[in-house]
Amino acid sequence: MRYKAAADIAREEHDWGTFAAVSSPADGAERIMTVEATFLPGKSHAFHRHPNQEEVIYVLDGEMEQWVEDERCLLHTGDAVVIPAAVVHASYNVSDRPVRILAVLSPCIGDAGYEVEELADQEPWRSLRGGA
């Protein structure tokens, strides 16, 4: 068991927002990778999948357009989505304010704790959302 104060959780700044690993193999986690992320207005994590990991995305604050394969849903604060391993999905901030999420992936994979296969530039994903 390891306690982490908020100040000890590293937040990486990206052009799309922030990424913070709340739990990962670096903390001794073997089965649960937890991420807090903030998507800036108009930003996204376009179509991708985690081949060997399940994922739960929980909206902490804001609203987000969530895709699971070719199905779209608008998620609001307190909503969640459960995504089986290897299922293609995407998260888009279509609002005018930041969206904060908590993502939980299991099991941990590799040193970073997660694996991702980006698919946004491949069909049918490239055309599904109008090329976004």
Secondary structure, DSSP 8 states (H G I E B T S, - for coil): -----GGGS-EEEETTEEEEEEE-GGGT-SS-EEEEEEE-TT-EEEEEE-TT-EEEEEEEESEEEEEETTEEEEEETT-EEEE-TT--EEEE--SSS-EEEEEEEES--TTTS---EE-TTSTTHHHHTTT-
